[in-house]
């Protein structure tokens, strides 16, 4: 709305351009996470009355992986998935994480069959209030805060995950983030939005 007002353009035109920029932020898949990696899944969406745990209707399930360096997080990837089964979890992990990575996750049963691909996968209990996974829980909290604080509500969650991880993964090289994005947009195939 602000761009529409400042540039005297239709709001829909500005929104379409934003979506095209977000499309350019999608991961190239060339740089899988390596070293020490934590993986977890979480829901995005408001509280539903009478619903607890993994039951969902309007909520969306997201898997996230972070690469840890020192005491912090160096990179991350995320993806909306239909369910937390071995197929969905495994497809994401094979796409975004090196097979040799030292992977740590919780004891959710969906991860157990993935030991055949990821030999260094370790499953631990979450601990008291998630104490065994402080970095990934912090990453999840920061993403949800960003989503609620800036966007309030979104319809195509994956595009917003791509935008967030694109920015996060380049936060230490922010002098070139704009140039990199412009090059991606120039080299990309045309992206057409429906509706």
ABEGO torsion letter per residue (X at the ends): XAAAAAAGBBAAAAAAAAAAAAAAABBAGABBBBEBBBBBBBBBEBBBBGBBEABBAABBBBBBBBBBBEABBABBBBBBBABBBAAAAAAAAAAABBAABBBBBBABAAAAAAAAABAABBBBBAEBGGAABAAAAAAAAAAAAAAAAAAGBBABAAAAAAAAAAAAAAAAAAAAAAAAAAAAAAABBBBBBBX
